[in-house]
Amino acid sequence: MPAVGAPKKIIPIAVADPAGEAVSLYQSEAKIQMRSVTGWFAGWRWALVWITQLVFYGVPWLQWSGRQAVLFDLGARRFYIFNLVLYPQDVIYLAGLLILSAYALFLFTAVAGRLWCGFACPQTVYTELFMWVERRFEGDRQARIRLDAAPWNLNKLWRRGGKQLAWVSIGLWTGITFVAYFTPARSLIVEAATLTLGPWEWFWSLFYGFATYGNAGYMREQVCKYMCPYARFQSAMFDRDTLIISYDPIRGEPRGSRPRGVDPASVGKGDCINCTLCVQVCPTGIDIRDGLQYECIGCTACIDVCNGVMDKMGSPRGLIRYATQNGMEGRWDARRMWRRVLRPRVLVYTGVLLLIAGGFAASLALRAPFRADVVRDRGTLARMVEDGRIENVYRIQLMNATEEEQHFRIEIDGLPDAVIAAHGDIEVGPTQARWVPVAVQIPPETARSLGGGAHPIRFRIALREHDHDRRRAELTEKSTFVVPR
């Protein structure tokens, strides 16, 4: 029994079946009007709303060493994350972060279903925010249904107008905050206020703001049901020992109303009084009593509202609860069910996730404070200079990954008697990159002994101030030295 308010306008598209009758192919769904709910799980959901939004809206305003703490400066190709300075060549860390996120999603889903969707997904979080605003202006479910059916008047105009103004404000502020991760927040706000913001900043602020407004204000459950791919492939990560939101039919059936305090067995009823509150609080409008459905996002609103009803009726909680399919059918207690939750599949996911997380953390901790790339000078592959020496010219890019000036030295390895024609103390400023030309020469007798062709060579680039810690402050880059035939 879906919880509906005023139905949207239906525009049927019909074709003729073989019998000649018109058959409707598409039909707009009824508008879902959710009832507000309180309870233990609702408290956790709102706690995560607060945590995620404090992080999202607050981080761009944090300062670190005189700059924005988290800033992805695409123009300068620098990515600042607190004391980390990353270059495009550090994309491996992004890959590691994505792998960590994927395995965490696999683990959480195998244990307890769509935890991410129900508690921390941006679609869920912003829908909660927008619905909170809607309730402030238009009231709870029944009041909104009446307002939908009412003719336009001053009361309806100011309530709808106030809601829209608040929604637009949240959307715009969200869009500006998103752009503030790529353009310094303080200058961004000043430029936005004085209408001097660049065209790309305006575009992404409005685009992201409009997406937030549309998805959280209007599309809501449609995004979860039809646009998000997670709902479609979640079944591949579920099994019969996954904790899911479950209705207990053995305890709840047959459904039917009864006076408070009356033992349901004495009147031939189950614990379910068929109040349909579990449907009215569902953001996707499903009836959890029909069993697991792909539309269920695991928000647990039905658990909270059903527990409240059970308290009023004097029945034990848990008619709707987290349980596994095996646990429900076998009538297992919580201890036995949790033992099966920690099954080999979950332990493997946990082990792999810990290994990846450990490797990711170790890689960051042992990361060298600079990067280097060696490129052969294509304009001068090889040439003969004074005293018959053979010279190759290279260009070395030194990238300082710290916010202090660094001094480098460059040495040659892997080629006998090879020397750098001119070298010295190479300085690179904080978070800067510098191209350095390097000429490598070998004596004529060495060239004759090597013979013509390309020969391997290694450049060792080290920080002069860290000779005592060569493992962390030295990089080796391979290249080739060409001897003319």
Secondary structure, DSSP 8 states (H G I E B T S, - for coil): ---B-S------EEEE-TTS-EEEEE-----B------SHHHHHHHHHHHHHHHHHHHGGG-EETTEESEEEETTTTEEEETTEEE-GGGHHHHHHHHHHHHHHHHHHHHHHSSHIIIII-HHHHHHHHHHHHHHHHH-SHHHHHHHHHS---HHHHHHHHHHHHHHHHHHHHHHHHHHTTTS-HHHHHHHHHTT---HHHHHHHHHHHHHHHHIIIIITHHIIIII-THHHHGGGT--TTS-EEEE-HHHH-S-----TT--GGGGT--S-----HHHHT-TT---GGG---TT-----HHHHHHHHHHHHHT--S-SEEEE-HHHHHHT--HHHHHHHHS-HHHHHHHHHHHHHHHHHHHHHHT--SEEEEEEE-TT-S-EE-GGG-EEEEEEEEEEE-SSS-EEEEEEEESSTT-EESS---EEE-TT-EEEEEEEEEE-HHHHHHH-SEEEEEEEEEEEGGGGGGTTTSEEEEEEEEEE--
